[in-house]
C-alpha cells in the first residue's frame, strides 16, 4: 500500500473553495498574495488565513521579498491527493472487475 502521509491535511485544506481557487491560480505559476487575493471579496486578513492554512498543509510555500509575499505551489505535495485517488480508483476497478466476472460466470452456468 502506498504511503499517504499527510493526505488528511491536504484534503482539509482543499475542502474550502477559496483555497482550491488559490491552488488553481498557483498552477499557472507563483503569485503574490495581493495578486491571489484580488478576485475575492474578502478582507486581506481573512484571505491570509487561507494562505496560512495552505502553507500549513504543505500545499504552498511562501517567501518574502521586501513587502511582497510570493506563494508557490508545491506540486509534490498536491500529488499526494492524486496518488491516493489513483489507488482508490484501482481498488474499485478491481472490485467491479471481480463482480463482473462473477456475474458473467453465473450467467454462463444458468
C-alpha positions, 0 to 999 in steps of 0.5 A: 500500500502506498504511503499517504502521509499527510493526505488528511491535511491536504484534503482539509485544506482543499475542502474550502473553495477559496483555497482550491481557487488559490491552488488553481491560480498557483498552477499557472505559476507563483503569485503574490498574495495581493495578486491571489487575493484580488478576485475575492471579496474578502478582507486581506486578513481573512484571505491570509488565513487561507494562505496560512492554512495552505502553507500549513498543509504543505500545499504552498510555500511562501517567501518574502521579498521586501513587502511582497509575499510570493506563494508557490505551489508545491506540486509534490505535495498536491500529488499526494491527493492524486496518488491516493485517488489513483489507488482508490480508483484501482481498488474499485476497478478491481472490485467491479472487475471481480463482480463482473466476472462473477456475474458473467460466470453465473450467467454462463452456468444458468 
